[in-house]
């Protein structure tokens, strides 16, 4: 394994890290900025992780993001929250359930399958009814 290229920080990067570690609205970004801010004056990655309360792997991820995309990359999150296929049918299901309320989750499950063609388990149907149509 070859030697790593040392991290270099421009003055404007250090300023952004210093500022955003307290003022950014997302606490996850604040944590990323804190770790890199600690590393910028020469703190080791291991010590920066300990001081920031994150694992060594997390510090390595933050450093990799900084190396690839700079400070702007530390501010980005591309998490996608899965959406149930039932969400697209919520309006029609809600109308059906208001006209003729199901007496059990099993009845709701069967009606959902008949109306949408989507087969779901009782726990998924229960959760959907509480969340989307409740």
KALIN-V981674 format. One record per residue. RES is the residue in one letter. SS is DSSP state (@ for helix, = for strand, . for the rest). NEAR is the number of other C-alpha atoms within 8 Angstrom. Layout:
res=(RES;RES)
ss=(SS;SS)
near=(NEAR;NEAR)
This chain:
res=(X;X;X;X;X;X;X;X;X;X;X;X;X;X;X;X;X;X;X;X;X;X;X;X;X;X;X;X;X;X;X;X;X;X;X;X;X;X;X;X;X;X;X;X;X;X;X;X;X;X;X;X;X;X;X;X;X;X;X;X;X;X;X;X;X;X;X;X;X;X;X;X;X;X;X;X;X;X;X;X;X;X;X;X;X;X;X;X;X;X;X;X;X;X;X;X;X;X;X;X;X;X;X;X;X;X;X;X;X;X;X;X;X;X;X;X;X;X;X;X;X;X;X;X;X;X;X;X;X;X;X;X;X;X)
ss=(.;.;.;.;.;.;.;.;.;.;@;@;@;@;@;@;@;@;@;@;@;@;@;.;.;.;@;@;@;@;@;@;@;@;@;@;@;@;@;@;.;.;.;.;@;@;@;@;@;@;@;@;.;.;.;@;@;@;@;@;@;@;@;@;@;@;@;@;@;@;@;@;@;@;.;.;.;.;.;.;.;.;.;.;@;@;@;@;@;@;@;@;@;@;@;@;@;@;@;.;.;.;.;.;@;@;@;@;@;@;@;@;@;@;@;@;.;.;.;.;.;@;@;@;@;@;@;@;@;@;@;.;.;.)
near=(2;3;4;4;4;4;6;5;7;6;6;6;9;11;8;9;13;11;9;11;14;7;7;10;6;6;7;6;13;14;10;11;13;12;13;12;12;10;11;11;6;6;9;7;10;8;8;14;14;9;7;9;6;9;8;9;6;9;14;9;8;12;9;8;11;11;8;7;9;9;10;7;10;13;7;6;4;4;4;4;4;4;5;5;6;8;8;6;9;10;7;7;10;9;8;9;9;7;6;6;7;8;6;6;10;7;9;11;13;8;8;12;11;8;7;7;7;8;7;8;7;9;6;8;12;9;8;10;9;8;7;8;8;5)
